Amino acid sequence: MQGNRRRRRRRGLENLKTLLILLLTLSAVYLTARVLVYNELAEHLPQGWLGRLVTLFRPGEELESEPSQTGTSLTVAVYPVRIAIHGREERFAVQYDTAGCDLVFEEVSTLLGEALSGAETPEPVSEQDWQRALGAPGIWMDFLGEVPLEVLYAWLSQGSSNPALEATVRQLAVALDEATGEVALYYHNESDGLYYACRTQVRYEGHMDQVLEGYAGNNASFAFELAGDAGYDALDPYVLILPTTPSPQIYRSSNPLGSVDDAMVDALQQAVSFRPQNNSVYPVANGIRVREGQETLLIGNDGTVVYDTAGEGAYRYPVQEDSGSGLPGWLEATWSLASGTVGSYCGSARLYLLGARSGDDGSLTVYYGYSLNGAAVLFPDGGCAAQFVIRKGQITDYTLRFRSYEETGKQSLVLPERQAAAALDALDPQGRELALYYTDTGADTVQAVWEAG
């Protein structure tokens, strides 16, 4: 009896030792992975497996796929919200999943950078050529906003430029031309509505094919690829259809400027380069006005901050033609202000570059929007997260709409795409884009709904 007890005690101690050794081993692997992630060595290791390894030891915590939205780092502003990877026979795609899309983009962005680097003079192609490219081995991306190709390349290459990249795009593809065996850059130019292709120096065999083969298909299709009786005839041909219905979150929404005190006013002034000690601050209807010389900053109780100047000699926000980073000066200047203000308060949302428009008076207006897990946030008045007007090398006006979004853990109930497409067909059979959007009316929560773009 005593012997049995001793044997059981020894077995228990041995089991405990084994468990402790296992825990110590896992702890060591975890610590090593964390060091590698933040160490220069991480740059020389495959990003995908290392990220997944670290995530295993941080359940419930997302891997940081980009730095914070501060300064002039442009990572989040031009990340795609949809990606499709097409191998020889099947396609893998991800949308309405920011973390998943970011992870895939980090693993294939090198191919995009190589394609942009070696892109030759663009040649117009037919829409049929564009559709063939989407069905060929390659990568397709949707950036949600309208992004200049020069911005994409300057960011991915840390400042390099390619004079062939003059278009502004929302969707592009890096795909194999199976007739020639060469890889080309294809895109839809938002400026003229035409499709283009550029020959590249990307090698398919033994390079691009190895990236593509790492993705098993998940039955994703574009609307134009589906049979007429599938129920998607009313959609834009390039709506991406996955077999499972999206399950978008409901978010709590709030106005972070709802109760503005002196400390908040000072913080806002500093964020936009005003000097609190030199300014006149006084209440006005529905807000607070800050005046410094001929420049004014109106901080509204509704979360809107408006800047303008009455003088011709505005100098506070210069826009350098040569930013020193290879990125356009207008982008550096506006992104710095947007990310340091509304981007610092938006919570679970992400800022993205909506686009830029030239005015008849020579001005340039730059727009940024909010997105929630890959779905754009709309406002009833048609506004956006941030809007900047540039004249004569200076930002002369801007409007910032401060909103904060927080995950609730609850899901919005949305129809399957086929039913939503049928409803759209009944209302407007014009081949419009079907996408999830959040409309922010100022209520306490926002829910995703299907909208026709």
Secondary structure, DSSP 8 states (H G I E B T S, - for coil): -HHHHHHHHHHHHHHHHHHHHHHHHHHHHHHHHHHHHTSGGGGGS-HHHHHHHHHHTSTT-----S--S-TT--TGGG--SEEEEE-SS-EEEEES-HHHHHHHHHHHHHHHHHHHHT----EEE-HHHHHHHHTSSEEEEEEEEEEEHHHHHHHHTTS---TT---EEEEEEEEEETTTTEEEEEEEETTT--EEEEE----IIIIIHHHHTT------EEGGGS-GGGS-TTB-TT-EE-SS----EEEEEE-TTSS--HHHHHHHHHHTT--GGG-EEEEETTEEEEEETTEEEEEETTSEEEEEESSS---SSB--SB-SSSSBHHHHHHHHHHHHTHHHH-BT-EEEEEEEEE-TTS-EEEEEEEEETTEEEE-TTS--SEEEEEETTEEEEEEEE--EEEEEEEE-----HHHHHHHHHHH--S-B-EEEEEE--SSSEE-EEEEE-
